[in-house]
């Protein structure tokens, strides 16, 4: 029995109790949930529905709990119901009902954990969006892993989601990039405000390979600008793909200018009455929506600002039909929150249409000291540096294991260990152990059969593991709802721990001179179910699930 099924039974029993006590069931929720108590002695699951509804119904919570318990105890699969304190329901399932989950998981396979909690949500998730003027740095590594994992989690929860990368291919930073390339191609010093690092030399050389006539062209600057951006974006796309990070759309800022979208956004905002002129410039009155100051759309020289492009881009997303916009920004963009929320409200959208997630910094350590800087990138640590140091799996897992609002100290020595000190190794090893047990069973001719006797799964370690397995869909739904993919990683570690304890205390395969028993077969189903869930959890994090280690 899954927690969701049990919750439905609790709600059904509560309705029956309300009817028996002649109470108005209009106060009952349409859905409820059950939780695992911290102390296993208090049962398998707990519910506070009596406490939630008694006062609204005008009755005593403990008296209501007693009537709910009476009906719930008569439900198939429920062994007993105890009442604690003022009206908590502590529910114990019978072994057969608890053990059924293993079979359901194996039958569901890769779809186990998916849910419909975000069904009908048409969302756009923008993350990374690093300027195409250099390699992705360590901060971008965090968003690449966390953003991609969040996209997977939201899709697993039913959202129709587009993962998007905003390419800042317009503005001064692009001109500085082009000037740097041209200078290096000519063998000249890097210009003021220019970019440095071996990658500038590499791209300048590649531009000349692609366009041998670049220096003799009518406008060499434009040639290096166009070709350089193309090459840098190709490098970024390749790096992200190697990092298992997928984007559905790479959206060009320049296209907004080319299509007149900034004028369109300005006209719309003016129609809504939020635009004004002052000091020769055109402004958006963002203070009306909680921003700390009003923002310039066009400066006194008539040039568009970056903020104007932000307005046009927001409007473009909404006009593409996205109802929920999630934007992931680095810690250095904290000041953008107020102005971006003001844009949303200036266009008439309700609070909550735009969600902004701010991520904190990543510190790389080796031997307890800051990790070396990258020669290729000049003065920054790049995504490729991180991957080279710890590998894709460890890098992705490390970046998604903590909540976005916490700083990460990524110790290279820890994340390259083949021991339980390394969280990703610990989880992957648990998956490899399950695969090894199933492989050994097949080699010895021990089959789990088409079905199993779930009532035989009575050992405390079996019970703990089954309850952990049953929680996975709810964990996925919560991670999607709260935009917290780190919950998947923490769950995977808890599940791995439960499995390691199970395998230590519960012999799965018979000894060579013993016959296969129904208990062996039932435990093989549990092992297979654990393999499925560990693989699915790692998959949501974009991390591999090796069968051998």
Secondary structure, 3 states (H helix, E strand, C coil): CCHHHHHHHHHHHHHHHHHHCCCCHHHCCCCCCCECCCCHHHCCEEECHHHHHHHHHCCCHHHHHHHHHHHHHCCCCEEEEEEECCCEEEEEECHHHHHHHHHHHHHHHHHCCCCCCCCCCEEEEECCCCCCCCCCEHHHHHHHHHHHHHHHHHHHCCCEEEEEEEECCCCHHHHHHHHHHHHHHHCCCCCCCCCCCHHHHHHHHHHHHHCCCHHHCCCHHHHHHHHHHHHHHHHHHHHHHHCCCCCCEEEEHHHHHHCCHHHHHHHHHHHCCCEEEECCEEEECHHHHCCCCCEEEECCCCCECHHHHHHHHHHHHHHCCCCEEEEEEEHHHCCHHHHHHHHHHHCCCCCCCEEEEEECCEEEEECCEECCCCCCCCCCCEHHHHHHHHCHHHHHHHHHCCCCCCCEEEEHHHHCCCCCCCHHHHHHHHHHHHHHHHHHHHHHCCCCCCCCCHHHCCCHHHHHHHHHHHCHHHHHHHHHHHCCCHHHHHHHHHHHHHHHHHHHHCCCCCCCCCCCCHHHHHHHHHHHHHHHHHHHHHHHCCCCCCCCC
